[in-house]
Amino acid sequence: MTDTPIRSGRRPARALPLAPALRLARPSDTWFKPALSVVAASAAPQLTLLALGRLDLVMYTMAGSLCALYGHGLPYARRAGAVAGVVLAMTASLAVSLVAASLTASTAVLIAVGALLAAAQKVLCDATRIGPPGHVIFTFVSSAALFAPQRPEQIPGHLALTLCAGGFAWLVAVAPALVRREGPERRAVARALEAAAACAADPGPRTRNAAAAAVHAAWQCLLASGRPTPVRRALERLVVHAEAAFATPRPGGGTVDPDRLRAWAVQARARGPVPTPPPAPGTADELYGIDAERAALRAPEGRRAARRALLHRLGPGSPLLPVAVRTLIGCALAGYLCAALGVGRPYWAIVTAASLYQANITLSWNRTLQRTLGNLLGVLVFAAALPVSRISPLALVCCCLFFGFAAEALITRNYWLGSVAVTPMALLILEFGGAHPAGELIGDRVLDTVLGAVVGFLAATLVTNRRAAGRVERALDALGRAVADAERAGADPGAAPAARDRARRALTASLVELREAGDAAAGEWWQRALPEQRLLAAEQAGHRTLAATAERRGPGREAPPAAHAPSIGAE
């Protein structure tokens, strides 16, 4: 690694993009999973309340039903625990809001509680990396509950409704494991193969970084899966070949055939058998050392290390702290300004401000544009849908379910497009408690959106995040250690193949972390200039080490064409 010093000076404010923030992307390959899950998790509680004539309680069951949006990228063994944690956290957030609402009618106090909750939810979701959709759903539920009439004796029953609906959402989230046990792992490996094929066909920094991130995500998914199965063993072998493709890319494919990788990706994602290419020479055949790594992570010391890492991300030196301060100040100011202007629902402004805060100012600006445009278009959709929803209570339930599905189906194209469906759904939820004047709802929502977006982004620009550069420095140091470990393991003839593979996975993880830290810091204002030359040199050194160890190991050189590769694990 080079010793290029950090340049002095501060990074000034830069021009903020417009068109790129609104450009539509390709839909996610799993867009239908959260969309169908939230409909299934919401339909049963809402139809039950409809039959009982208590649609006024939908807000409390909706809090639990929305938990079905989480965990869709996780293997089922990890998803079960993650979604259970989301349900408990959602119930705890709702409990704080309901208690506050029952104890005081002071708008100022309730806004303060909402801002504190939003900041805490933002930090916890970012630290645990649970998402999408991250903290916005928590803030939406807890902020709305703050301004709902509440008596202390009602709280246990309302929380019980949330827990029951959350339990049903948990069943919806994990039920696909009965049909396709390794589905998340297969999709993660398919993405890694596709990214590696793109890198092999067109080597470059962009495709190489994308491939490294996809391979790292695939390894993490496999590490978090349950006991080894023949399908998972085959998937791990495929990831090794994907890793070789991005570690030693050649223009036009070279020794790695991009078409073969793409063919494997299609087979891995499909419901048929998983292709099983031969193991790479010099690689631990049993599970490429992943069994030992998984056992270490689940051992007491591994669990303690994971807790220490989480506490470090939440500690006083955490780079998440400035983002939490932004969230707190932005949500509080937005709420107080709307209350001062006489808006009856300041929690909309709180949610708008909370939804803006991303990893840096540039991304927060993008989200500000997307949120504002989506909400303004969404109120027009609401105006058109309101007469239909008032035909009958069943029509209202069906409209909410439709917009819930549409939001998740569209949001992966761009956040603003999903917001076009989220906005009418949020407004229609108010109709469960009784009809409201359409003009009042639309006017309040437009005002809250504009004020929340302006004040929220202003807070992001005023609260600087100078710790972003410190995260880059720590990532550089970690990458240096990972490079040294990988070189030492690769040069040691007595090192076990599993140890070399673990060192390579650690090096890939360090490269991904450095790229994420660099991208986050590059979008921040008012901080010291990044050591860009040092960052580039460190990345190049890391990829050279990956390539050197891959060439010594020689993966992928004897793999047969995809058409003749054996397959296992038909589902």
Salt bridges, closest charged atoms under 4 A:
ASP29 OD1 - ARG191 NH2 3.09
ASP29 OD2 - ARG269 NH2 2.96
ASP56 OD2 - ARG54 NH2 2.86
ASP126 OD2 - LYS122 NZ 3.11
GLU153 OE2 - ARG151 NE 2.76
GLU182 OE2 - ARG181 NE 3.24
GLU185 OE2 - ARG232 NE 2.78
GLU194 OE2 - ARG269 NH1 2.65
GLU236 OE2 - ARG294 NH2 3.73
GLU243 OE1 - ARG504 NH2 3.22
GLU243 OE1 - ARG553 NH2 3.50
ASP259 OD1 - ARG262 NH1 3.17
ASP285 OD1 - ARG237 NH2 3.09
ASP291 OD1 - ARG294 NH1 3.13
GLU293 OE1 - ARG505 NH2 2.71
GLU301 OE1 - ARG304 NH2 3.05
GLU301 OE2 - ARG308 NH2 3.04
GLU431 OE1 - ARG390 NE 2.91
GLU431 OE2 - HIS436 ND1 3.77
GLU440 OE2 - ARG345 NH1 3.46
ASP444 OD2 - ARG345 NH1 3.17
GLU473 OE1 - ARG534 NH1 2.80
ASP477 OD1 - ARG534 NH2 3.51
ASP485 OD1 - ARG488 NH2 2.32
ASP501 OD1 - ARG553 NH1 2.93
GLU513 OE2 - ARG471 NE 3.03
GLU516 OE1 - ARG471 NH2 3.85
ASP519 OD1 - ARG515 NH1 2.92
GLU524 OE1 - ARG326 NH2 2.83
GLU532 OE1 - ARG7 NH2 3.97
GLU532 OE2 - ARG11 NH1 3.80
GLU539 OE1 - ARG515 NH2 2.75
GLU551 OE2 - ARG250 NH2 3.23
GLU571 OE2 - ARG186 NH1 2.41
